[in-house]
Amino acid sequence: MVRTRTLVLLALAGLLSLLVLAACGGQGASSQATAPAAEQPAATAGDPTRGEALFTNSGCAGCHSTGSDQIVGPGLAGLFQGQGPYGENLPNGKPITDENVMEWIKVGGVGDIGQMPGNPTLTDEQLADLVAYLRTLE
């Protein structure tokens, strides 16, 4: 019984150590992740023409207009200029950046206007194309 208790305590101590190391490593990884974000325009430089076709053909246009009028979801004109219904943030409260918009499109979520279904099947290239197109909407 004592041996079992000792083994359990050692296992818990080992797990706790791993969690602490992962947390410390996560901080270092996040500072490293910040550096590539500065290079993000090159990484997310998509094709707005392909993005427009994707917007039309993948269901986005069923809920969103390219103007300011709301269909099911908000109109997307001026999104990157902070002119949408959530101002300079997305419905999840994150600032409007290429990376955050791509995540929002891929994962979706709930906002004051309604629920955005995510589209997890989109590739990084397709997401970059959509963001490039959304940047053209004024």
C-alpha positions in Angstrom: 0.0 0.0 0.0 2.8 2.4 0.9 4.7 1.5 -2.3 1.6 2.1 -4.4 1.1 5.5 -2.7 4.7 6.4 -3.3 4.5 5.4 -7.0 1.3 7.5 -7.4 3.0 10.5 -5.8 6.0 10.1 -8.0 3.8 9.9 -11.1 1.9 13.0 -10.0 5.2 14.8 -9.3 6.5 13.8 -12.8 3.3 15.0 -14.4 3.4 18.3 -12.5 7.0 18.8 -13.7 6.0 18.2 -17.3 3.2 20.7 -17.0 5.5 23.3 -15.6 8.1 22.7 -18.3 5.4 22.8 -21.0 4.2 26.1 -19.6 7.7 27.5 -19.6 8.3 26.2 -23.1 4.9 27.6 -24.2 6.1 31.1 -23.2 9.2 30.7 -25.3 7.2 29.3 -28.2 4.8 32.2 -28.1 7.6 34.7 -28.3 9.0 32.8 -31.2 5.5 32.7 -32.8 5.4 36.4 -32.5 8.5 36.9 -34.7 7.0 35.1 -37.7 3.8 37.1 -37.3 5.8 40.2 -38.3 6.5 38.4 -41.5 2.8 37.5 -41.9 2.0 39.6 -44.9 4.4 37.4 -47.0 3.1 34.3 -45.4 -0.6 35.2 -46.0 -0.2 36.9 -49.3 -3.1 35.3 -51.1 -4.7 35.8 -54.4 -7.9 38.0 -54.1 -9.3 36.7 -57.4 -9.1 33.1 -56.1 -10.5 34.4 -52.8 -13.5 36.0 -54.5 -14.3 32.7 -56.3 -13.9 30.8 -53.0 -16.1 33.3 -51.2 -18.8 32.8 -53.8 -18.5 29.1 -54.2 -17.8 27.9 -50.7 -21.0 29.2 -49.0 -19.6 32.5 -47.6 -21.9 34.6 -49.8 -24.9 32.7 -48.4 -24.5 34.5 -45.1 -22.3 37.5 -45.8 -22.6 40.4 -48.2 -19.6 42.1 -49.6 -21.3 45.4 -48.6 -22.3 46.7 -45.2 -25.8 45.0 -45.1 -26.4 42.1 -42.9 -27.8 38.9 -44.4 -27.4 36.1 -41.8 -24.0 37.3 -40.8 -22.6 40.8 -41.0 -21.6 42.5 -44.2 -17.9 42.3 -44.7 -17.1 45.7 -46.3 -14.5 47.5 -44.4 -13.7 44.6 -42.1 -9.9 45.2 -42.1 -10.5 49.0 -41.6 -12.5 48.3 -38.4 -15.8 49.3 -39.9 -17.7 46.1 -39.2 -20.2 45.6 -36.4 -17.5 44.6 -34.0 -15.2 47.5 -34.7 -11.6 46.6 -34.7 -12.2 43.1 -33.2 -13.7 39.9 -34.4 -16.8 38.5 -32.6 -14.5 36.4 -30.4 -12.8 39.7 -29.2 -9.5 39.1 -31.0 -8.1 42.0 -33.0 -8.7 41.8 -36.8 -5.4 40.5 -38.2 -4.8 38.1 -41.1 -4.0 35.3 -38.7 -7.1 35.8 -36.5 -9.5 36.2 -39.5 -8.1 32.9 -40.9 -8.6 31.2 -37.6 -12.2 32.6 -37.3 -13.1 31.4 -40.8 -11.6 27.9 -40.1 -12.9 27.4 -36.5 -15.9 29.7 -36.4 -17.6 30.7 -33.1 -20.5 32.7 -31.6 -20.9 36.5 -31.7 -23.6 38.9 -30.8 -25.1 38.6 -34.3 -25.1 34.8 -34.4 -23.0 31.8 -34.9 -20.3 31.5 -37.6 -19.8 27.9 -38.7 -16.2 27.1 -39.2 -14.8 25.6 -42.4 -12.0 23.3 -41.2 -11.5 21.9 -44.7 -10.0 25.1 -46.1 -6.2 24.9 -46.7 -3.9 27.6 -45.6 -3.6 28.8 -49.2 -7.4 29.1 -49.5 -7.6 31.0 -46.2 -4.9 33.4 -47.4 -6.8 33.9 -50.7 -10.0 34.6 -48.7 -8.2 37.1 -46.5 -6.7 38.8 -49.6 -10.2 39.1 -51.1 -11.7 40.4 -47.8 -8.9 43.1 -47.7 -10.3 44.4 -51.0 -13.7 45.1 -49.6 -14.2 48.7 -48.7 
